[in-house]
Amino acid sequence: MKKIIIFLPCSRTKFHPLFTRSYLNALSYLKETTNYEITDDLVDFTPNLAALRSYCAARMIDGYDKFKPDTSIWLDTDHEFPPDTLYKLLKHEFPIVSGLYVWKKPPNYPVLLNKNKKAYEPVFEFDQVDPFEVDVTGMGCVKIDKEVFFNLKPPYFKYKKQNFLYSIRYY
């Protein structure tokens, strides 16, 4: 049986008013439509989101208290999710799958970026049915298989102020 851990890194921000309801609906939908073993973890010990995410990745690699998850789902607590969100992330066999969402501030571009010669630019044209490849996606709604982290060195997440992605905010 496939084991899934759902990380909810909070960084001491307020929850989106509809987050809890939408998350519980998505979790119920996943449990009704699959036979995965599922656990979740609300992580909130520092306002540093990169540190929270790196901590979660390290715990996953270490086996997460003997749960030994196969894959992880990362959801930001300032989002609202359709009921089939978790199911859709897991139905694809790619090692990383992101949901589609937009920046919080206008002009509300999708949080999908491709690198051109000089910088990262938002992706505006994409397949709305089948998965497609991008260079960068946000972490607000994403599935990452455990093996991805084996190919990285800690810290697994790091944000820099000069980085274009630093200014991205989610719903």
DSSP file (Angstrom, degrees, kcal/mol; ACC not computed):
  #  RESIDUE AA STRUCTURE BP1 BP2  ACC     N-H-->O    O-->H-N    N-H-->O    O-->H-N    TCO  KAPPA ALPHA  PHI   PSI    X-CA   Y-CA   Z-CA
    1    1 A M              0   0    0      0, 0.0     2,-0.2     0, 0.0    35,-0.1   0.000 360.0 360.0 360.0 132.7    0.0    0.0    0.0
    2    2 A K        -     0   0    0     67,-0.1    35,-2.5    68,-0.0     2,-0.5  -0.483 360.0-144.0 -71.7 135.8    1.4    3.4   -1.0
    3    3 A K  E     -a   37   0A   0     33,-0.2    67,-2.5    -2,-0.2    68,-1.6  -0.895  15.7-169.6-108.5 130.5    2.1    5.7    2.0
    4    4 A I  E     -ab  38  71A   0     33,-3.0    35,-2.0    -2,-0.5     2,-0.5  -0.946   8.3-164.0-120.5 133.5    1.4    9.5    1.6
    5    5 A I  E     -ab  39  72A   0     66,-1.9    68,-2.5    -2,-0.4     2,-0.6  -0.975   8.8-154.6-114.4 135.0    2.4   12.2    4.0
    6    6 A I  E     -ab  40  73A   0     33,-2.4    35,-2.5    -2,-0.5     2,-0.4  -0.933   9.7-156.8-109.6 115.2    0.8   15.6    3.6
    7    7 A F  E     -ab  41  74A   0     66,-3.3    68,-2.4    -2,-0.6    35,-0.2  -0.777  10.4-171.9 -94.3 134.1    2.9   18.5    4.9
    8    8 A L  E     -a   42   0A   0     33,-2.9    35,-1.3    -2,-0.4     2,-0.4  -0.713   8.1-169.5-122.6  76.6    1.2   21.7    6.0
    9    9 A P  E     +a   43   0A   0      0, 0.0    68,-0.6     0, 0.0    35,-0.2  -0.566   7.7 177.7 -71.8 124.0    4.0   24.2    6.6
   10   10 A C    >   -     0   0    0     33,-2.9     3,-1.9    -2,-0.4    34,-0.2   0.776  16.8-160.6-104.0 -30.1    2.3   27.1    8.3
   11   11 A S  T 3   -     0   0    0     32,-0.7    38,-0.1     1,-0.3    33,-0.1   0.776  67.9 -73.7  47.4  33.7    5.1   29.6    9.1
   12   12 A R  T 3  S+     0   0    0      1,-0.2    -1,-0.3    34,-0.1     2,-0.2   0.706  95.8 137.4  59.6  24.3    2.8   31.3   11.6
   13   13 A T    <   -     0   0    0     -3,-1.9    -1,-0.2     1,-0.1     2,-0.1  -0.587  63.0 -92.4 -89.7 162.3    0.7   33.0    9.0
   14   14 A K        -     0   0    0     -2,-0.2     2,-0.2    -3,-0.1    -1,-0.1  -0.458  42.4-110.4 -71.9 146.5   -3.0   33.0    9.3
   15   15 A F        -     0   0    0     -2,-0.1    63,-0.2     1,-0.1    -1,-0.1  -0.513  34.6-104.4 -71.8 143.4   -5.0   30.2    7.7
   16   16 A H    >>  -     0   0    0     61,-3.0     3,-2.0    -2,-0.2     4,-0.5  -0.499  37.7-115.4 -60.3 139.3   -7.0   31.2    4.7
   17   17 A P  T 34 S+     0   0    0      0, 0.0     4,-0.3     0, 0.0    -1,-0.1   0.791 113.9  38.0 -54.4 -30.2  -10.6   31.2    6.0
   18   18 A L  T 3> S+     0   0    0      1,-0.1     4,-2.4     2,-0.1    63,-0.3   0.365  89.6  97.1-103.4   6.2  -11.6   28.3    3.8
   19   19 A F  H <> S+     0   0    0     -3,-2.0     4,-3.2    58,-0.2     5,-0.3   0.960  82.8  47.7 -58.9 -54.0   -8.4   26.3    4.0
   20   20 A T  H  X S+     0   0    0     -4,-0.5     4,-2.6     1,-0.2     5,-0.2   0.918 114.9  44.9 -58.5 -47.7   -9.5   23.9    6.8
   21   21 A R  H  > S+     0   0    0     -4,-0.3     4,-2.2     1,-0.2    -1,-0.2   0.933 116.2  46.0 -62.3 -45.6  -12.8   23.0    5.2
   22   22 A S  H  X S+     0   0    0     -4,-2.4     4,-2.4     2,-0.2    -2,-0.2   0.893 113.2  50.1 -67.4 -37.7  -11.3   22.6    1.7
   23   23 A Y  H  X S+     0   0    0     -4,-3.2     4,-2.7    -5,-0.2    -2,-0.2   0.936 111.3  47.9 -64.6 -46.3   -8.4   20.5    3.0
   24   24 A L  H  X S+     0   0    0     -4,-2.6     4,-2.4    -5,-0.3    -2,-0.2   0.880 112.1  50.1 -63.4 -37.4  -10.7   18.2    5.0
   25   25 A N  H  X S+     0   0    0     -4,-2.2     4,-2.4    -5,-0.2    -1,-0.2   0.920 112.4  47.0 -64.6 -43.3  -13.0   17.8    1.9
   26   26 A A  H  X S+     0   0    0     -4,-2.4     4,-2.2     2,-0.2    -2,-0.2   0.889 112.6  49.7 -65.9 -38.8   -9.9   17.0   -0.3
   27   27 A L  H  X S+     0   0    0     -4,-2.7     4,-2.3     2,-0.2    -2,-0.2   0.914 111.3  48.6 -65.7 -43.4   -8.7   14.5    2.3
   28   28 A S  H  X S+     0   0    0     -4,-2.4     4,-2.1     2,-0.2    -2,-0.2   0.915 110.5  51.3 -61.6 -43.7  -12.1   12.8    2.5
   29   29 A Y  H  X S+     0   0    0     -4,-2.4     4,-1.6     1,-0.2    -2,-0.2   0.917 110.4  49.1 -60.1 -44.2  -12.3   12.6   -1.2
   30   30 A L  H  X S+     0   0    0     -4,-2.2     4,-1.3     1,-0.2     6,-0.3   0.918 111.5  48.5 -62.4 -43.8   -8.8   11.0   -1.4
   31   31 A K  H  < S+     0   0    0     -4,-2.3    -1,-0.2     1,-0.2    -2,-0.2   0.837 112.6  48.9 -66.4 -32.5   -9.7    8.4    1.3
   32   32 A E  H  < S+     0   0    0     -4,-2.1    -1,-0.2    -5,-0.2    -2,-0.2   0.773 117.9  38.9 -75.9 -26.4  -13.0    7.5   -0.5
   33   33 A T  H  < S+     0   0    0     -4,-1.6     2,-0.3    -3,-0.2    -2,-0.2   0.502 119.4  33.7-106.7  -5.6  -11.4    7.1   -3.9
   34   34 A T     <  -     0   0    0     -4,-1.3    53,-0.0    -5,-0.1     0, 0.0  -0.843  64.1-132.8-138.4 175.1   -8.0    5.3   -3.0
   35   35 A N        +     0   0    0     -2,-0.3    -4,-0.1     2,-0.1     2,-0.1  -0.052  55.2 140.4-120.5  31.9   -6.6    2.9   -0.5
   36   36 A Y        -     0   0    0     -6,-0.3     2,-0.6   -35,-0.1   -33,-0.2  -0.374  56.5-121.4 -69.7 150.8   -3.5    4.9    0.4
   37   37 A E  E     -a    3   0A   0    -35,-2.5   -33,-3.0    -2,-0.1     2,-0.4  -0.868  41.9-168.7 -90.1 126.9   -2.2    5.0    3.9
   38   38 A I  E     +a    4   0A   0     -2,-0.6     2,-0.3   -35,-0.2   -33,-0.2  -0.938  21.4 166.3-128.4 138.0   -2.2    8.7    4.8
   39   39 A T  E     -a    5   0A   0    -35,-2.0   -33,-2.4    -2,-0.4     2,-0.3  -0.951  15.8-156.0-137.2 161.8   -0.8   10.9    7.5
   40   40 A D  E     -a    6   0A   0     -2,-0.3     2,-0.4   -35,-0.2   -33,-0.2  -0.933   4.1-156.7-137.5 163.8   -0.4   14.7    7.8
   41   41 A D  E     -a    7   0A   0    -35,-2.5   -33,-2.9    -2,-0.3     2,-0.8  -0.923   7.3-156.4-146.7 113.8    1.7   17.1    9.7
   42   42 A L  E     -a    8   0A   0     -2,-0.4     2,-0.5   -35,-0.2   -35,-0.1  -0.830  22.7-164.7 -86.9 113.7    1.0   20.8   10.4
   43   43 A V  E     +a    9   0A   0    -35,-1.3   -33,-2.9    -2,-0.8   -32,-0.7  -0.903  24.4 150.4-111.4 121.4    4.5   22.2   11.0
   44   44 A D        +     0   0    0     -2,-0.5    -2,-0.0   -34,-0.2    -1,-0.0  -0.601  23.2 117.4-152.3  80.3    4.7   25.6   12.7
   45   45 A F  S    S+     0   0    0      1,-0.3    -1,-0.1    -2,-0.1    -2,-0.0   0.434  79.0  23.5-125.2  -3.3    7.9   26.3   14.7
   46   46 A T        -     0   0    0     -3,-0.1    -1,-0.3     2,-0.1   -35,-0.2  -0.984  66.7-126.8-156.1 150.8    9.4   29.3   12.8
   47   47 A P  S    S+     0   0    0      0, 0.0     2,-1.0     0, 0.0     3,-0.1   0.546  84.8 102.6 -76.1  -4.0    8.2   32.0   10.5
   48   48 A N     >  -     0   0    0      1,-0.2     4,-2.0     2,-0.1     3,-0.2  -0.691  54.6-170.2 -83.5 101.5   11.0   30.9    8.1
   49   49 A L  H  > S+     0   0    0     -2,-1.0     4,-2.5     1,-0.2     5,-0.2   0.856  84.1  55.2 -63.4 -37.5    9.1   28.9    5.4
   50   50 A A  H  > S+     0   0    0      1,-0.2     4,-2.4     2,-0.2   107,-0.3   0.908 108.4  49.0 -62.4 -41.0   12.2   27.5    3.8
   51   51 A A  H  > S+     0   0    0      2,-0.2     4,-2.3     1,-0.2    -2,-0.2   0.898 110.6  50.9 -64.9 -40.7   13.4   26.1    7.2
   52   52 A L  H  X S+     0   0    0     -4,-2.0     4,-2.3     2,-0.2    -2,-0.2   0.935 112.5  45.8 -60.8 -46.4   10.0   24.5    7.7
   53   53 A R  H  X S+     0   0    0     -4,-2.5     4,-2.4     1,-0.2    -2,-0.2   0.894 112.3  50.1 -66.9 -39.6   10.0   22.9    4.3
   54   54 A S  H  X S+     0   0    0     -4,-2.4     4,-2.4     2,-0.2    -1,-0.2   0.900 109.9  51.9 -64.8 -39.6   13.6   21.7    4.7
   55   55 A Y  H  X S+     0   0    0     -4,-2.3     4,-2.2     2,-0.2    -2,-0.2   0.925 110.5  48.3 -59.8 -46.2   12.7   20.2    8.2
   56   56 A C  H  X S+     0   0    0     -4,-2.3     4,-2.2     2,-0.2    -2,-0.2   0.917 110.7  50.5 -62.1 -44.5    9.8   18.3    6.6
   57   57 A A  H  X S+     0   0    0     -4,-2.4     4,-2.3     1,-0.2    -1,-0.2   0.915 110.4  49.7 -61.3 -43.1   11.9   17.0    3.8
   58   58 A A  H  X S+     0   0    0     -4,-2.4     4,-2.1     1,-0.2    -1,-0.2   0.901 110.5  50.0 -63.2 -41.1   14.6   15.7    6.2
   59   59 A R  H  <>S+     0   0    0     -4,-2.2     5,-2.8     2,-0.2     4,-0.4   0.876 109.5  52.1 -65.0 -36.6   11.9   14.0    8.3
   60   60 A M  H ><5S+     0   0    0     -4,-2.2     3,-1.4     3,-0.2    -2,-0.2   0.939 109.4  48.3 -64.5 -46.4   10.5   12.4    5.2
   61   61 A I  H 3<5S+     0   0    0     -4,-2.3    -2,-0.2     1,-0.3    -1,-0.2   0.883 108.7  55.1 -60.7 -38.7   13.9   11.0    4.2
   62   62 A D  T 3<5S-     0   0    0     -4,-2.1    -1,-0.3    -5,-0.2     4,-0.3   0.527 127.0 -99.5 -74.1  -5.1   14.5    9.7    7.8
   63   63 A G  T <>> -     0   0    0     -3,-1.4     5,-3.2    -4,-0.4     4,-0.7   0.425  44.2-103.0 103.6  -1.2   11.2    7.8    7.5
   64   64 A Y  T >4<S-     0   0    0     -5,-2.8     3,-1.9     1,-0.2    -1,-0.1   0.943  86.5 -37.8  46.4  69.6    8.9   10.1    9.4
   65   65 A D  T 345S-     0   0    0      1,-0.3    -1,-0.2    -6,-0.2    -2,-0.1   0.877 116.1 -53.7  52.9  45.3    8.7    8.3   12.7
   66   66 A K  T 345S+     0   0    0     -4,-0.3    -1,-0.3     1,-0.1    -2,-0.2   0.493 114.4 112.4  70.9   6.3    8.7    4.8   11.1
   67   67 A F  T <<5 -     0   0    0     -3,-1.9    -3,-0.2    -4,-0.7    -2,-0.1   0.845  61.1-159.8 -72.4 -33.3    5.7    5.7    8.8
   68   68 A K      < -     0   0    0     -5,-3.2   -65,-0.2     1,-0.1    -4,-0.1   0.955   8.3-152.8  53.7  66.0    8.1    5.5    5.8
   69   69 A P        -     0   0    0      0, 0.0   -65,-0.2     0, 0.0    -1,-0.1  -0.339  15.9-154.4 -68.5 147.6    6.1    7.6    3.2
   70   70 A D  S    S+     0   0    0    -67,-2.5    76,-2.1     1,-0.2    77,-0.3   0.784  78.4   4.6 -85.6 -34.0    6.6    6.9   -0.5
   71   71 A T  E     -bC   4 145A   0    -68,-1.6   -66,-1.9    74,-0.3     2,-0.3  -0.945  67.0-137.5-148.2 165.6    5.6   10.4   -1.5
   72   72 A S  E     -bC   5 144A   0     72,-2.1    72,-2.5    -2,-0.3     2,-0.4  -0.933   1.7-154.7-128.8 150.8    4.7   13.8    0.0
   73   73 A I  E     -bC   6 143A   0    -68,-2.5   -66,-3.3    -2,-0.3     2,-0.5  -0.989  12.2-157.4-121.8 136.6    2.1   16.4   -0.7
   74   74 A W  E     +bC   7 142A   0     68,-3.1    68,-2.0    -2,-0.4     2,-0.4  -0.963  13.0 178.5-118.2 122.8    2.8   20.0    0.3
   75   75 A L  E     - C   0 141A   0    -68,-2.4     2,-0.3    -2,-0.5    66,-0.2  -0.987  23.1-135.8-127.2 131.4   -0.1   22.4    0.8
   76   76 A D    >   -     0   0    0     64,-2.3     3,-1.1    -2,-0.4   -66,-0.1  -0.660  15.7-134.9 -83.3 141.6    0.1   26.0    1.9
   77   77 A T  T 3  S+     0   0    0    -68,-0.6   -61,-3.0    -2,-0.3   -58,-0.2   0.397  98.9  67.9 -81.4   3.9   -2.4   27.0    4.5
   78   78 A D  T 3  S+     0   0    0    -63,-0.2    -1,-0.3   -59,-0.1     2,-0.2   0.059  89.8  85.6-107.0  25.4   -3.3   30.2    2.8
   79   79 A H    <   -     0   0    0     -3,-1.1     2,-0.4   -63,-0.1   -63,-0.2  -0.697  65.7-142.3-112.7 167.6   -5.0   28.3   -0.1
   80   80 A E        -     0   0    0     -2,-0.2   -61,-0.1   -58,-0.1    91,-0.1  -0.992  24.1-155.9-127.4 138.3   -8.4   26.8   -0.8
   81   81 A F        -     0   0    0     -2,-0.4   -55,-0.1   -63,-0.3   -56,-0.1  -0.900  17.2-119.0-122.3 141.5   -8.5   23.5   -2.7
   82   82 A P    >   -     0   0    0      0, 0.0     3,-1.9     0, 0.0     4,-0.3  -0.415  41.0-107.0 -66.2 154.9  -11.1   21.7   -4.8
   83   83 A P  T 3  S+     0   0    0      0, 0.0     3,-0.3     0, 0.0     4,-0.3   0.776 117.3  50.7 -58.4 -29.1  -12.1   18.4   -3.3
   84   84 A D  T 3> S+     0   0    0      1,-0.2     4,-2.6     2,-0.1     5,-0.2   0.294  78.7 106.0 -93.4  12.0  -10.2   16.3   -5.9
   85   85 A T  H <> S+     0   0    0     -3,-1.9     4,-2.1     1,-0.2     5,-0.2   0.934  81.0  43.1 -57.5 -53.4   -6.9   18.2   -5.5
   86   86 A L  H  > S+     0   0    0     -3,-0.3     4,-1.9    -4,-0.3    -1,-0.2   0.905 114.4  51.6 -63.0 -42.0   -5.0   15.5   -3.6
   87   87 A Y  H  > S+     0   0    0     -4,-0.3     4,-1.5     1,-0.2    -1,-0.2   0.923 109.8  49.5 -59.3 -45.8   -6.3   12.7   -5.9
   88   88 A K  H  < S+     0   0    0     -4,-2.6     4,-0.5     1,-0.2    -1,-0.2   0.873 109.0  52.1 -65.6 -37.2   -5.2   14.6   -9.0
   89   89 A L  H >< S+     0   0    0     -4,-2.1     3,-0.5     1,-0.2    -1,-0.2   0.897 114.7  42.7 -63.6 -38.5   -1.7   15.2   -7.7
   90   90 A L  H 3< S+     0   0    0     -4,-1.9    -2,-0.2     1,-0.2    -1,-0.2   0.664  96.3  74.6 -84.3 -17.7   -1.3   11.5   -6.9
   91   91 A K  T 3< S+     0   0    0     -4,-1.5     2,-0.4    -5,-0.2    -1,-0.2   0.688  84.5  77.5 -73.0 -15.1   -2.8   10.1  -10.1
   92   92 A H  S <  S-     0   0    0     -3,-0.5     5,-0.0    -4,-0.5     0, 0.0  -0.770  72.1-146.4 -96.8 140.6    0.3   11.1  -12.1
   93   93 A E        +     0   0    0     -2,-0.4    -1,-0.1     3,-0.0    -3,-0.1   0.345  59.9 119.7 -87.5   6.0    3.5    9.0  -11.9
   94   94 A F  S    S-     0   0    0      1,-0.1     3,-0.1     2,-0.0    -2,-0.1  -0.405  72.2-124.4 -69.2 149.7    5.8   11.9  -12.3
   95   95 A P  S    S+     0   0    0      0, 0.0    50,-2.7     0, 0.0     2,-0.4   0.787  98.9  31.3 -68.4 -25.6    8.2   12.5   -9.4
   96   96 A I  E     +D  144   0A   0     48,-0.2     2,-0.4    52,-0.0    48,-0.2  -0.994  68.2 171.9-133.6 128.0    7.0   16.1   -9.0
   97   97 A V  E     -D  143   0A   0     46,-2.1    46,-3.3    -2,-0.4     2,-0.4  -0.998  11.3-163.7-136.0 130.0    3.5   17.3   -9.8
   98   98 A S  E     -D  142   0A   0     -2,-0.4    44,-0.2    44,-0.2     2,-0.1  -0.875  16.7-128.7-114.6 146.3    2.1   20.8   -9.1
   99   99 A G        -     0   0    0     42,-3.4     2,-0.6    -2,-0.4    39,-0.2  -0.459  34.8-107.8 -76.4 163.3   -1.4   22.1   -9.0
  100  100 A L        +     0   0    0     -2,-0.1     2,-0.3    37,-0.1    12,-0.1  -0.860  54.2 144.5 -99.1 122.6   -2.1   25.2  -11.0
  101  101 A Y        -     0   0    0     -2,-0.6    10,-2.7    10,-0.1     2,-0.3  -0.917  35.9-121.3-147.4 172.5   -2.6   28.4   -9.0
  102  102 A V  B     -E  110   0B   0     -2,-0.3    69,-0.4     8,-0.3     7,-0.1  -0.759  32.6 -85.1-121.6 162.3   -1.9   32.1   -9.4
  103  103 A W        -     0   0    0      6,-2.7    67,-0.2    -2,-0.3    -1,-0.1  -0.292  34.6-129.6 -60.8 148.1    0.1   34.8   -7.6
  104  104 A K  S    S+     0   0    0     65,-2.2    -1,-0.1     2,-0.1    66,-0.1   0.858  89.3  61.9 -70.4 -36.0   -1.8   36.5   -4.9
  105  105 A K  S >  S-     0   0    0     64,-0.2     3,-2.0     1,-0.1     4,-0.3  -0.686  98.9 -61.8 -94.9 145.1   -1.0   40.0   -6.1
  106  106 A P  T 3  S+     0   0    0      0, 0.0    -1,-0.1     0, 0.0    -2,-0.1  -0.303 118.3  45.0 -56.2 142.8   -2.1   41.3   -9.5
  107  107 A P  T 3  S-     0   0    0      0, 0.0    -3,-0.0     0, 0.0    -2,-0.0  -0.910  87.8-149.6 -92.5  20.1   -1.5   40.6  -12.3
  108  108 A N    <   -     0   0    0     -3,-2.0     3,-0.1     1,-0.1    -4,-0.1   0.880  23.3-177.8  55.5  47.8   -2.2   37.1  -10.9
  109  109 A Y        -     0   0    0     -4,-0.3    -6,-2.7     1,-0.1    -1,-0.1  -0.370  36.9 -90.9 -69.0 154.1    0.1   35.2  -13.2
  110  110 A P  B     -E  102   0B   0      0, 0.0     2,-2.0     0, 0.0    -8,-0.3  -0.382  35.3-116.6 -61.4 146.2    0.2   31.4  -12.9
  111  111 A V  S    S+     0   0    0    -10,-2.7    27,-1.2    11,-0.1     2,-0.4  -0.455  83.3 108.5 -84.9  64.5    2.9   30.2  -10.5
  112  112 A L  E     -F  137   0C   0     -2,-2.0    11,-2.2    25,-0.2     2,-0.4  -0.988  47.3-175.3-140.4 128.5    4.7   28.4  -13.3
  113  113 A L  E     -FG 136 122C   0     23,-2.9    23,-2.4    -2,-0.4    22,-1.2  -0.971  14.6-166.3-133.4 144.5    7.9   29.7  -14.7
  114  114 A N  E     - G   0 121C   0      7,-2.3     7,-2.7    -2,-0.4     2,-0.5  -0.965  28.1-120.1-121.9 145.6   10.3   28.8  -17.5
  115  115 A K  E     - G   0 120C   0     -2,-0.4     5,-0.2     5,-0.2     2,-0.1  -0.712  28.7-175.0 -87.0 128.4   13.8   30.2  -17.8
  116  116 A N        -     0   0    0      3,-3.2    -1,-0.0    -2,-0.5     5,-0.0  -0.254  53.5 -69.2 -99.4-160.8   14.6   32.2  -20.9
  117  117 A K  S    S+     0   0    0      1,-0.2     3,-0.1    -2,-0.1    -2,-0.1   0.827 128.3  14.7 -62.8 -32.5   18.1   33.5  -21.7
  118  118 A K  S    S-     0   0    0      1,-0.2     2,-0.3     0, 0.0    -1,-0.2   0.686 125.5  -2.3-117.8 -24.4   18.2   36.0  -18.9
  119  119 A A  S    S-     0   0    0     -5,-0.1    -3,-3.2    45,-0.0     2,-0.4  -0.911  73.6 -81.7-157.1 176.5   15.4   35.4  -16.4
  120  120 A Y  E     -G  115   0C   0     -2,-0.3    -5,-0.2    -5,-0.2    -7,-0.0  -0.785  42.7-168.5 -91.4 138.3   12.4   33.3  -15.3
  121  121 A E  E     -G  114   0C   0     -7,-2.7    -7,-2.3    -2,-0.4    -2,-0.0  -0.968  26.8-101.1-128.5 144.0    9.1   34.2  -17.0
  122  122 A P  E     -G  113   0C   0      0, 0.0     2,-0.5     0, 0.0    -9,-0.2  -0.264  33.7-124.2 -59.5 147.2    5.6   33.2  -16.2
  123  123 A V        +     0   0    0    -11,-2.2   -11,-0.1   -13,-0.3     3,-0.1  -0.845  34.8 167.8 -95.2 125.0    4.0   30.5  -18.4
  124  124 A F        +     0   0    0     -2,-0.5     2,-0.6     1,-0.2    -1,-0.1   0.682  60.7  60.3-109.9 -25.7    0.8   31.6  -19.9
  125  125 A E        +     0   0    0      2,-0.0     2,-0.3     0, 0.0    -1,-0.2  -0.920  67.3 136.2-110.1 123.0    0.1   28.9  -22.6
  126  126 A F        -     0   0    0     -2,-0.6     2,-0.3    -3,-0.1     6,-0.0  -0.987  58.4 -86.4-159.1 160.8   -0.2   25.4  -21.4
  127  127 A D        -     0   0    0     -2,-0.3     5,-0.1     1,-0.1    -2,-0.0  -0.573  30.3-160.2 -71.4 128.8   -2.3   22.2  -21.8
  128  128 A Q  S    S+     0   0    0     -2,-0.3    -1,-0.1     1,-0.1     4,-0.0   0.412  85.4  35.4 -93.6   2.7   -5.3   22.4  -19.5
  129  129 A V  S    S+     0   0    0      1,-0.2    -1,-0.1     2,-0.1    -2,-0.0   0.729 111.8  47.3-117.6 -52.1   -5.9   18.6  -19.5
  130  130 A D  S    S-     0   0    0      1,-0.1    -1,-0.2     0, 0.0    -3,-0.1  -0.600  91.2 -93.7 -96.5 154.6   -2.6   16.7  -19.6
  131  131 A P        -     0   0    0      0, 0.0     2,-0.3     0, 0.0    -1,-0.1  -0.280  43.3-170.4 -60.7 150.9    0.5   17.3  -17.5
  132  132 A F        -     0   0    0     -5,-0.1     2,-0.3    -4,-0.0    -6,-0.0  -0.955  21.0-107.3-142.3 160.4    3.2   19.6  -19.0
  133  133 A E        +     0   0    0     -2,-0.3     2,-0.3     2,-0.0     0, 0.0  -0.694  33.8 171.0 -97.2 140.0    6.7   20.5  -18.1
  134  134 A V        -     0   0    0     -2,-0.3   -20,-0.2     1,-0.1     3,-0.1  -0.913  36.4-128.4-135.2 164.9    8.0   23.7  -16.6
  135  135 A D  S    S+     0   0    0    -22,-1.2     2,-0.4    -2,-0.3   -21,-0.2   0.838  91.3  17.8 -81.9 -34.6   11.3   24.8  -15.1
  136  136 A V  E     +F  113   0C   0    -23,-2.4   -23,-2.9     0, 0.0     2,-0.3  -0.999  61.0 173.3-141.9 139.0    9.9   26.2  -11.8
  137  137 A T  E     -F  112   0C   0     -2,-0.4   -25,-0.2   -25,-0.2   -37,-0.1  -0.940  33.6-105.1-135.5 162.2    6.7   25.8   -9.9
  138  138 A G        -     0   0    0    -27,-1.2     3,-0.2    -2,-0.3   -39,-0.1  -0.211  20.1-128.2 -77.4 176.3    5.6   27.0   -6.5
  139  139 A M  S    S+     0   0    0      1,-0.1     3,-0.4   -41,-0.1    -1,-0.1   0.252  80.8 100.9-108.8   9.3    5.3   24.8   -3.4
  140  140 A G  S    S+     0   0    0      1,-0.3   -64,-2.3   -65,-0.1     2,-0.1   0.702 100.9   9.3 -71.6 -19.5    1.7   25.8   -2.4
  141  141 A C  E    S+C   75   0A   0    -66,-0.2   -42,-3.4    -3,-0.2     2,-0.3  -0.593  93.8 132.5-160.8  87.1    0.1   22.6   -3.9
  142  142 A V  E     -CD  74  98A   0    -68,-2.0   -68,-3.1    -3,-0.4     2,-0.5  -0.993  43.9-142.4-147.7 147.5    2.7   20.0   -5.0
  143  143 A K  E     -CD  73  97A   0    -46,-3.3   -46,-2.1    -2,-0.3     2,-0.4  -0.940  21.8-178.1-107.2 132.3    3.4   16.3   -4.8
  144  144 A I  E     -CD  72  96A   0    -72,-2.5   -72,-2.1    -2,-0.5   -48,-0.2  -0.979  21.3-133.6-133.4 121.7    7.1   15.3   -4.5
  145  145 A D  E >>  -C   71   0A   0    -50,-2.7     3,-1.3    -2,-0.4     4,-0.6  -0.386  24.6-116.4 -69.6 150.6    8.3   11.7   -4.3
  146  146 A K  H >> S+     0   0    0    -76,-2.1     3,-1.0     1,-0.3     4,-0.8   0.840 110.6  65.3 -56.3 -37.8   10.7   10.8   -1.6
  147  147 A E  H 3> S+     0   0    0    -77,-0.3     4,-0.7     1,-0.3     3,-0.4   0.774  89.3  67.1 -61.4 -27.2   13.4    9.9   -4.2
  148  148 A V  H X4 S+     0   0    0     -3,-1.3     3,-1.0     1,-0.2    -1,-0.3   0.914  99.4  50.3 -58.8 -42.4   13.6   13.5   -5.3
  149  149 A F  H X< S+     0   0    0     -3,-1.0     3,-1.3    -4,-0.6    -1,-0.2   0.748  98.3  66.3 -71.5 -23.2   15.1   14.5   -2.0
  150  150 A F  H 3< S+     0   0    0     -4,-0.8    -1,-0.3    -3,-0.4    -2,-0.2   0.755  99.8  53.1 -66.6 -22.4   17.7   11.8   -2.1
  151  151 A N  T << S+     0   0    0     -3,-1.0     2,-0.3    -4,-0.7    -1,-0.2   0.372 103.9  71.4 -92.1   3.6   19.2   13.7   -5.1
  152  152 A L  S <  S-     0   0    0     -3,-1.3     4,-0.1    -4,-0.1    -3,-0.0  -0.786  72.1-133.8-117.9 160.5   19.4   17.0   -3.2
  153  153 A K        -     0   0    0     -2,-0.3    -2,-0.0     2,-0.2    -3,-0.0  -0.895  45.8 -65.0-111.4 145.2   21.6   18.2   -0.3
  154  154 A P  S    S+     0   0    0      0, 0.0     2,-0.1     0, 0.0    -1,-0.0  -0.361 112.1  57.2 -64.8 151.2   20.3   20.0    2.7
  155  155 A P  S    S-     0   0    0      0, 0.0    -2,-0.2     0, 0.0  -104,-0.1   0.523  70.4-171.2 -72.3 139.6   19.0   22.6    3.1
  156  156 A Y  S    S+     0   0    0      1,-0.1     2,-0.4  -106,-0.1  -105,-0.1   0.744  72.6  37.7 -73.2 -23.9   16.4   21.3    0.6
  157  157 A F        +     0   0    0   -107,-0.3     2,-0.3  -106,-0.0  -103,-0.1  -0.994  64.9 166.5-131.3 136.4   14.7   24.7    0.4
  158  158 A K        -     0   0    0     -2,-0.4     2,-0.4     2,-0.0  -109,-0.0  -0.966  13.9-162.3-150.7 130.3   16.4   28.1    0.3
  159  159 A Y        -     0   0    0     -2,-0.3     2,-0.4     7,-0.0     3,-0.0  -0.928   3.2-164.2-116.9 140.1   14.9   31.5   -0.6
  160  160 A K    >   -     0   0    0     -2,-0.4     3,-1.3     1,-0.1     6,-0.3  -0.949  25.3-130.1-121.3 143.1   16.9   34.6   -1.5
  161  161 A K  T 3  S+     0   0    0     -2,-0.4    -1,-0.1     1,-0.3     6,-0.1   0.845 109.8  53.0 -60.2 -34.0   15.5   38.1   -1.6
  162  162 A Q  T 3  S+     0   0    0      4,-0.1    -1,-0.3     3,-0.0     2,-0.2   0.619  86.4 105.8 -78.1 -10.5   17.0   38.7   -5.0
  163  163 A N  S X  S-     0   0    0     -3,-1.3     3,-1.7     1,-0.1     4,-0.4  -0.511  74.9-133.7 -71.2 133.6   15.3   35.6   -6.3
  164  164 A F  G >  S+     0   0    0      1,-0.3     3,-1.1    -2,-0.2    -1,-0.1   0.841 104.8  58.9 -53.9 -37.0   12.3   36.3   -8.5
  165  165 A L  G >  S+     0   0    0      1,-0.2     3,-1.9     2,-0.2    -1,-0.3   0.679  83.1  82.8 -71.0 -16.6   10.3   33.7   -6.7
  166  166 A Y  G <  S+     0   0    0     -3,-1.7    -1,-0.2    -6,-0.3    -2,-0.2   0.817  89.6  52.1 -57.9 -30.9   10.7   35.5   -3.3
  167  167 A S  G <  S+     0   0    0     -3,-1.1    -1,-0.3    -4,-0.4     2,-0.3   0.466  82.0 115.8 -87.9  -0.6    7.9   37.8   -4.1
  168  168 A I    <   -     0   0    0     -3,-1.9     2,-0.3    -4,-0.1   -65,-0.0  -0.512  41.2-177.6 -72.7 132.2    5.4   35.1   -5.0
  169  169 A R        -     0   0    0     -2,-0.3   -65,-2.2   -64,-0.1     2,-0.2  -0.943  12.5-142.3-126.2 151.3    2.4   34.9   -2.6
  170  170 A Y              0   0    0     -2,-0.3   -67,-0.1   -67,-0.2   -91,-0.0  -0.652 360.0 360.0-112.3 165.7   -0.4   32.3   -2.8
  171  171 A Y              0   0    0    -69,-0.4   -68,-0.1    -2,-0.2    -1,-0.1   0.473 360.0 360.0 -67.9 360.0   -4.1   32.3   -2.3
